[in-house]
């Protein structure tokens, strides 16, 4: 590599996973937190590109609070539309390819089968709409882009569904979980691997476009929670009951897609990497989060 991988949003759950993995592989990587380089600030973005002269830029920065976005559309628009537009334009000027993360929420979830890249977008809320607009800004400003749409992201860092379920499992004997929304839980470890696969491909060939990348396998939120609870029981001995409910029974500030399943075959064919079965990754993440405390408790 002639320069580092430059990661914006490096303190988020994907950004932290990516910078750690790249460093572990011996790849030059620079991670910038929002305080160091806010993607909505053109001056700091261009300065970062000028200083670091990256081989590729990854935008892992985003406003991801789906419910709160309905009350804070300006903040969501700034992070998900204005920021990517500024970053894409800066990358185009510097001649650097941009890898931009997007979401299953650009779809309305009405399709019965897995979504492919050519399916029509129809976001249901502010979060999905701003992410769709951000994609459009990236395509418009920087032809050398790879947009990765992913879904149901979880990992050892940051806030996510898996960590919420672990907290609830420690406190309650019964968990009410939505059973009529379906998707592909995606580990940050797999997303980080996917991004590095894109970086490798960019170094040897001209690739661009929008790709879906999600964990292997489909489940509901209730099924996802049940697997998390099953895995955590090994370390805690707790087995709270999962009570399946319908979307209509769960209070939410925004409508969510009933079907978030993404077909990742186009990504696998282009970049040679496919995500692990989501159940395997859940086991890994739960162990990483709970095993240290369990071992300390077991020690004499």
Secondary structure, DSSP 4 states (H G I P E B T S, - for coil): --S-EEEESTTSHHHHHHHHHHHHTT--EEEE-TTT--TT-HHHHHHHHHHH--SEEEE------HHHHTT-HHHHHIIIIIHHHHHHHHHHHHT-EEEEEEEGGGS-S--SS-B-TTSPP---SHHHHHHHHHHHHHHHH-SSEEEEEE-SEE-SSSS-HHHHHHHHHHH-SEEEEE-S-EE--EEHHHHHHHHHHHHHHHHHS---EEEE---BS-EEHHHHHHHHHHHHHHHH---PEEEEE-GGGS--SS---SB--B--HHHHHHHS--PPBHHHHHHHHHHHHHHHHHHHHH--
